[in-house]
Amino acid sequence: MAHARKTTHSRKSAARKKTDASRGGARKRIKRATPKRWSQRVTRESDALDLKRGVFKLTSAKKIAASLKRSAEHSARRKTGAYRSALSMLTFYVNRAGKTLPKTQRTRLERAKVELRRAFGRE
């Protein structure tokens, strides 16, 4: 003897569809106020380094590395070693610039990483 089983699943989903339709269709997303230029805020307010203005725009990789080293060694805000703080700030800048960073500047900053290793005796 076959036992007939009642299914309420289709009724529930149909009822759900009706209530969604009466509410105006899809749910509206609430936009949260996000701070603009969060990377700029991180650079300014983080406990990494007190950077000299325009350090990443310098023309020489050696000058960039020297400035980062000086900032890292004299910073009272850093939580890790000077080398690690300087290198992480340089990497952060390169990563945040992304595809908008000109190729010449990107290669200069990559050379600055090598110079930074050399300046800290990590080579």
N, C-alpha and C positions, 0 to 999 in steps of 0.2 A: 504494500500500500504506500503510495507516494504521499509524502507529507508536504503540504503547501506552506511555504514560509512567507510571512509578510515582510516586505522591505520598506523601511521608513527612510532609507538613505535618499532615495530620489525625491521624496517629499521635502526632506530637510533642505536639500540643495536647491530645490525649486523655491522654497520659502526664502532662502538666503538671497537668491537672485532677485526676487521681488523687492526685498528690502533694500538691496543695493541700488536697484533701478529707481526706487522712490527717493533715495538720498541724492540722486543726481549722478549716478554712475560711479566712476572711479573715485577713490579717495583723493582728497587734495593734500599735497605735501606742505608741511609748514616749513618755511625757510628760516633757518637760524642765522643770526647775525655772526658771520665769521670775520675775524679781523683780517684786513687786507695786508698783504705783504708780510705774512707770518715769518718768513725767513729773515726779513729785515729786523723784525722784533727779536728773533732768536739771536741774531748777531749782536744786537745792542744790549739785550737784557740777560743773556745766558751767563752761566758761571764758567765760561770757558776761558776767555781772554779779554783784555782791554786792548783792542787793536788801534793802531795808528790809522787815521783817515786815509783812504785811497791806497792802502797797502797792496791790494790785488791789481791795481792799475799801474804799478811801477813797471819800468821798461826792461829791467834785468831780473833774471831768475835769482841771481845771487842777492840782489837788493831785497827782493821779496822774502827770501829765506832768512836773511839777516834781520829784517824788520820783525818777522814772525818770531824768531828766536829771542830777540830783545823784549818783545811784548810778553812772550810766554814766561821768560825768566823774571820779569818785574811785576807780573800780574798777581794781585792778591785775590783774584776771583777764581782762579783755576782750582780744580779738585784733584787732578791727576798730575803726572809729571809734565815738565815743560815740553819735552819732545812730543809726547802724545797729544797734548793740548794744541800745539802749533800745527801738527800734521792733521788733526781732526778738523780744525778750523779751515785749513786749506782744502781738504777734501769736501767739506760741507759746501764751501763756496763753489767749487767745480761742479758738484752734483746738482746744486740748486740752479745754477746758470743753465744747465742742460744744453739743449740744442741752440740756444740763442748766443752762446759764448763763441766768439770768432775763433777759428782754427789756430791762428797765430797766438792768441792769448791762451788758449787751452794748452798748446805745446809749451809755452812759457811757464805756465803754472805746473805742468807735469815735470818740467826741468827743475822748478823750484822745490818740488818734493825731493828730488835727488840731492839738490844743494842743501836742503834741510837735514837730510840724513847725514850728509858729509859734515855739516856744521856741528851736529851733535855727536859726531864720532860713531855713527851707527852703520857705517859702510864697510 
